[in-house]
Amino acid sequence: MKLLIILLFILLSQITSIAQSFMPGYQNTWTIRAIVIDQKGDSTRGVVTWMNHTRNIKELTIKDDQGIKQKFEEQDIKRVLAKLSDMDKLSMSMESSSSLKDLSQTDIKQVAEAKYFIWEPAITPKKGKLKVLQLVNPGFDSRIKVYRDPMAQETSGVGIAGVKLTGGIEKSYYLVKTGEDVATLMERGDYKKQFYDVFVKGCPTMEKFLEGKKPDWDDFAKHVFLNEQNCQ
């Protein structure tokens, strides 16, 4: 029975991975090694001993290799790179997108072979508040950066016999296009309308990738990737 559940878990993870092709969300709560780059451009390497993290980083404390602790508030942070654990790598290997890998064996491998979770500051549209958000498309983010929405709802996921086997798909992300200062909230319910505003305006060739179909939220990551490759 246990073997059957494991096999089903692997199978279902591969099925859902096609839609969930961004880098998976950071879930760790234990001590990790990280690099913090502050707004001055100075880097601090060491072990994170405290992180106020609910999908976005509000503050963290890092102990460097000399044993000195430094505290960073969100307004101090330019970038955070947190080392992936073995469990993170396992999760990524199960959630990596075969659909994106088929498009490119060079660029997308930076996501599948990533060594760090990455957070960067972005100004959210509501009240213009700055938040340090997780970047989910490293490797194909030169034109559009996509960040996790701290308040995103998820689809229900898949379970068997009361055991949850796969997580849900997030229903919203923040998106920042090159040259823009304020992020756009991309939402599953408005994706068909937002697709044309975000992708087709300024790059009409994006519409041909729909192949006559309506834009599908499950293809959001694919559309970001295609925009990177075809709208330079």
N, C-alpha and C positions, 0 to 999 in steps of 0.2 A: 504493500500500500504506500509506504514512504517513497519507494522508488518511483511509483506511478505519479505521485504528486510532484516529485522533483522533475521528472520528464515533462509533465504538463507545464510546470513552471517555466522551464527552458523554452518550450514551444510557444507558450503564450507571450513570453518576453520578446521573442523574435517577431511575433506578429505585431505587437504593439510598438515595437521599435521603429517600424516603418513610418509611423506618424510622429514619433517622439525622437526626432533626429538632432535636436539641439543637445548641447552638453547637459548631462543630468544635473539636477539641483544639489547643492551642497547640503549634506544631512548630518555630518559628524558633530559630535559633542565632546569628543575626547581631545587630548593635547595633540597639537600638530606643529610641524615646522612651517615657517612662512617667511616671506619677504614683504616688508611694508615700505612703500615709497611715499614720502610725504610731499606736500605742496612745494617745498623748496627743492625737491629732486633728490634728497638724501635717502639712502636705503638702510634699513635695519633688518638684519637676518637673525632668526632665533626661533624659540619655542613660544607659541601662543599660550599664555597661562589663563587668559580670560578673554572671552568674546561675547559681547552683547549682540546676538545674531538671531534675527527672525526673518530669514531670507535676505535681508539687507543688513550691513554692518553698521551699528550705531556707535560702538566703541570697542577697542580691543587693547590688551596689554601683552607685550611681547618681551621675553627675557632673552637678551642676546648671548653670544657665546662667552662673554666675559661675566655673565651672571647679572648684568644690569637690566633692570626692568624699565620699559618705556610705555607710557599710555598714549593712545591716539584716539581723538574724537573724530567723528565723521567728517568735520570740516577740515581736519588736518590731512586727510588721506587723498593721495593721487592714484594709488594703485595698491592692491593687496594680491599676492600670489601665495596660495596655500597648497602645500604638497599633498598630492593624492595618496590615500592609504591603499593597501592591498584590496580592501573591500570596495573602495571607490572604483579601482581599476576593474574588478570583477563585474561591478554593476555597469560600468561603461561598456565592457565587452559584450554584455547581454543586451544593452539598450542602443548600441551603435546602429546607425541607419544604413541598411543595405541599399536603400534607394539612393542615398547621397553618394555612397561609395561607387555605385555604378556610373555616376556622373563624372567623378574625377578620382583618380587614385593618388593624386599628388596633394592638392590643397586640403581635402577633407580629412586626410590622415592626421592632420594637426589636431583635430578634435579627438579622434579615436586613440591617438598616441600621446595625448596631452599629459603633462606631469603636474600641472597646477590648476586649481580653481582660481578664477580671476574675478576681482571686484574692482569697479571704477565708479567715480562720482557721476551722477547724471541729474539734471534738473527735471523733476516730474511736472506735468502740466497743471496739476491741482495746486494752487497757491504758490507755484514756482519754487517748491521745496527741493533742496538738494538732498539726495540719498545715495549711499554707496551700495550699488547693485551688482549682482553677479552677471558677468558677461557669458552668454550661452553659445555664441558663434565664433569663438577664436579660430583663426585660420581662414575665415571668409567674412571679415568684418571691416574691410577698408572703405566700403561705401555705406554700409548700414551696420550699426551695432545693435544687437538685440540683448536686452537685459530681463532677468526674471522680475515679475511684478510681485512685490511682497504681499499684496492682498489678493492674488489670483485664486480663483476657485478652480477645482479640478473635476473632471469627469469621474465616475464612480470606480473605475478599474475593474479587475476581474478576480473572482474568488471561487473556491471549490470547498464544499463541506464546511463552510464557515471560516475558511482560511483565505486571507487576502493574498493573492499570488502576484498581482501586478498593480502598480499605482495608477492613478488617473492621469489624464492629459491636462495640462494647465490651459485655462481658457483665456488668458490674457498675458501680454508681455509689453514691456516698454521698448520703443524703437527710436534710435537717434540716427538720422541721415547726415552724411558729411556736409558741413556748412551750417547745420542747424544747432541752436543752443539748447532748445527745450525738447524733451522727449515727447513722442506721440504714444498714446495708449492704444495698442492693437488688441481688439477683442474678438473672440470667436463669433459672437452674434452679429457683429458689423463687418466681418471680414470681406464679404463680397463687395461692399461699397468701398471699404478702405483699400482694397487691393488696387483699384484703379487710381486712387489718390496717391498712394505710396509708390507703386511700382510702374504703372503705365505712363503717368505724367512725367515727361522728361526722358522716357525710354519706351516708346511705342512697341518695340520688338518684344517686350515682355508678354504682350497679349497673345502672341503666337504659341506660347508654351501652354496655354490653357487647352489648346486643341479643340476649341468649340465648346468646352465645358465651363461651368461656373467655378470661380475660385473656391477652393476647399481649404478649411483651416488646417487640416491634416498635412497640407502641402506648404505651410508657411515657411518652414526651414528650407525646403526645396526652392521656393520662390526667392528667398534671400540669397541663396547660393547662385541661382541662375542670374539674378541681378548683378552679383559680383562678377560673374564670368562674361556677361554679355552687354553690360551698360557702362563700360569705361568711357 
